[in-house]
Amino acid sequence: MSERKKEIRRRRKRRANYAALKQKIAKADGKLDTQTKQKYAEKLRRMSPGADVVIKALGLN
């Protein structure tokens, strides 16, 4: 498989992971404890280097 296809696959998977995590956070309706927020923030940091922007947008900081 070419590098281009691998990168596209990684991007699609990352987008799906972001969407699933965002949906979980929305379902919690602002009732997340600090430990759970830290867990989600750590998952986002492992996913991509620009996660700080996403963490701030989701209110996990």
Biotite code that builds the C-alpha atoms (Angstrom):
import biotite.structure as struc

atoms = struc.array([
    struc.Atom([0.000, 0.000, 0.000], chain_id="A", res_id=1, res_name="MET", atom_name="CA", element="C"),
    struc.Atom([1.329, 3.432, -0.854], chain_id="A", res_id=2, res_name="SER", atom_name="CA", element="C"),
    struc.Atom([2.192, 6.021, 1.767], chain_id="A", res_id=3, res_name="GLU", atom_name="CA", element="C"),
    struc.Atom([-0.521, 8.314, 0.439], chain_id="A", res_id=4, res_name="ARG", atom_name="CA", element="C"),
    struc.Atom([-3.227, 5.709, 1.024], chain_id="A", res_id=5, res_name="LYS", atom_name="CA", element="C"),
    struc.Atom([-1.869, 4.962, 4.488], chain_id="A", res_id=6, res_name="LYS", atom_name="CA", element="C"),
    struc.Atom([-2.002, 8.621, 5.424], chain_id="A", res_id=7, res_name="GLU", atom_name="CA", element="C"),
    struc.Atom([-5.546, 8.973, 4.106], chain_id="A", res_id=8, res_name="ILE", atom_name="CA", element="C"),
    struc.Atom([-6.588, 5.947, 6.147], chain_id="A", res_id=9, res_name="ARG", atom_name="CA", element="C"),
    struc.Atom([-4.977, 7.416, 9.280], chain_id="A", res_id=10, res_name="ARG", atom_name="CA", element="C"),
    struc.Atom([-6.739, 10.743, 8.742], chain_id="A", res_id=11, res_name="ARG", atom_name="CA", element="C"),
    struc.Atom([-10.127, 9.078, 8.307], chain_id="A", res_id=12, res_name="ARG", atom_name="CA", element="C"),
    struc.Atom([-9.622, 6.976, 11.416], chain_id="A", res_id=13, res_name="LYS", atom_name="CA", element="C"),
    struc.Atom([-8.546, 10.043, 13.396], chain_id="A", res_id=14, res_name="ARG", atom_name="CA", element="C"),
    struc.Atom([-11.620, 11.956, 12.215], chain_id="A", res_id=15, res_name="ARG", atom_name="CA", element="C"),
    struc.Atom([-13.874, 9.083, 13.283], chain_id="A", res_id=16, res_name="ALA", atom_name="CA", element="C"),
    struc.Atom([-12.176, 8.931, 16.689], chain_id="A", res_id=17, res_name="ASN", atom_name="CA", element="C"),
    struc.Atom([-12.629, 12.692, 17.169], chain_id="A", res_id=18, res_name="TYR", atom_name="CA", element="C"),
    struc.Atom([-16.319, 12.407, 16.254], chain_id="A", res_id=19, res_name="ALA", atom_name="CA", element="C"),
    struc.Atom([-16.901, 9.524, 18.673], chain_id="A", res_id=20, res_name="ALA", atom_name="CA", element="C"),
    struc.Atom([-15.126, 11.316, 21.511], chain_id="A", res_id=21, res_name="LEU", atom_name="CA", element="C"),
    struc.Atom([-16.987, 14.551, 20.804], chain_id="A", res_id=22, res_name="LYS", atom_name="CA", element="C"),
    struc.Atom([-20.289, 12.656, 20.919], chain_id="A", res_id=23, res_name="GLN", atom_name="CA", element="C"),
    struc.Atom([-19.394, 11.078, 24.278], chain_id="A", res_id=24, res_name="LYS", atom_name="CA", element="C"),
    struc.Atom([-18.574, 14.490, 25.708], chain_id="A", res_id=25, res_name="ILE", atom_name="CA", element="C"),
    struc.Atom([-21.816, 15.952, 24.363], chain_id="A", res_id=26, res_name="ALA", atom_name="CA", element="C"),
    struc.Atom([-23.839, 13.105, 25.895], chain_id="A", res_id=27, res_name="LYS", atom_name="CA", element="C"),
    struc.Atom([-22.267, 13.792, 29.294], chain_id="A", res_id=28, res_name="ALA", atom_name="CA", element="C"),
    struc.Atom([-23.851, 17.272, 29.059], chain_id="A", res_id=29, res_name="ASP", atom_name="CA", element="C"),
    struc.Atom([-21.129, 19.029, 31.059], chain_id="A", res_id=30, res_name="GLY", atom_name="CA", element="C"),
    struc.Atom([-21.217, 16.553, 33.943], chain_id="A", res_id=31, res_name="LYS", atom_name="CA", element="C"),
    struc.Atom([-17.725, 15.150, 33.483], chain_id="A", res_id=32, res_name="LEU", atom_name="CA", element="C"),
    struc.Atom([-15.484, 14.874, 36.509], chain_id="A", res_id=33, res_name="ASP", atom_name="CA", element="C"),
    struc.Atom([-11.879, 16.042, 36.304], chain_id="A", res_id=34, res_name="THR", atom_name="CA", element="C"),
    struc.Atom([-10.472, 12.530, 36.049], chain_id="A", res_id=35, res_name="GLN", atom_name="CA", element="C"),
    struc.Atom([-12.615, 11.763, 33.005], chain_id="A", res_id=36, res_name="THR", atom_name="CA", element="C"),
    struc.Atom([-11.715, 15.087, 31.405], chain_id="A", res_id=37, res_name="LYS", atom_name="CA", element="C"),
    struc.Atom([-8.027, 14.302, 31.864], chain_id="A", res_id=38, res_name="GLN", atom_name="CA", element="C"),
    struc.Atom([-8.505, 10.852, 30.346], chain_id="A", res_id=39, res_name="LYS", atom_name="CA", element="C"),
    struc.Atom([-10.213, 12.270, 27.248], chain_id="A", res_id=40, res_name="TYR", atom_name="CA", element="C"),
    struc.Atom([-7.617, 15.040, 26.916], chain_id="A", res_id=41, res_name="ALA", atom_name="CA", element="C"),
    struc.Atom([-4.795, 12.476, 27.069], chain_id="A", res_id=42, res_name="GLU", atom_name="CA", element="C"),
    struc.Atom([-6.467, 10.394, 24.340], chain_id="A", res_id=43, res_name="LYS", atom_name="CA", element="C"),
    struc.Atom([-6.684, 13.479, 22.135], chain_id="A", res_id=44, res_name="LEU", atom_name="CA", element="C"),
    struc.Atom([-3.031, 14.338, 22.757], chain_id="A", res_id=45, res_name="ARG", atom_name="CA", element="C"),
    struc.Atom([-1.999, 10.860, 21.652], chain_id="A", res_id=46, res_name="ARG", atom_name="CA", element="C"),
    struc.Atom([-4.045, 11.199, 18.470], chain_id="A", res_id=47, res_name="MET", atom_name="CA", element="C"),
    struc.Atom([-2.421, 14.308, 17.047], chain_id="A", res_id=48, res_name="SER", atom_name="CA", element="C"),
    struc.Atom([0.061, 17.088, 17.795], chain_id="A", res_id=49, res_name="PRO", atom_name="CA", element="C"),
    struc.Atom([-2.574, 19.832, 17.343], chain_id="A", res_id=50, res_name="GLY", atom_name="CA", element="C"),
    struc.Atom([-4.835, 18.404, 20.019], chain_id="A", res_id=51, res_name="ALA", atom_name="CA", element="C"),
    struc.Atom([-4.515, 21.422, 22.316], chain_id="A", res_id=52, res_name="ASP", atom_name="CA", element="C"),
    struc.Atom([-6.826, 23.397, 20.035], chain_id="A", res_id=53, res_name="VAL", atom_name="CA", element="C"),
    struc.Atom([-9.415, 20.609, 20.069], chain_id="A", res_id=54, res_name="VAL", atom_name="CA", element="C"),
    struc.Atom([-9.133, 20.182, 23.839], chain_id="A", res_id=55, res_name="ILE", atom_name="CA", element="C"),
    struc.Atom([-9.766, 23.874, 24.335], chain_id="A", res_id=56, res_name="LYS", atom_name="CA", element="C"),
    struc.Atom([-12.736, 23.822, 21.933], chain_id="A", res_id=57, res_name="ALA", atom_name="CA", element="C"),
    struc.Atom([-14.327, 20.878, 23.758], chain_id="A", res_id=58, res_name="LEU", atom_name="CA", element="C"),
    struc.Atom([-13.799, 22.491, 27.144], chain_id="A", res_id=59, res_name="GLY", atom_name="CA", element="C"),
    struc.Atom([-11.584, 19.752, 28.573], chain_id="A", res_id=60, res_name="LEU", atom_name="CA", element="C"),
    struc.Atom([-8.893, 22.048, 29.918], chain_id="A", res_id=61, res_name="ASN", atom_name="CA", element="C"),
])
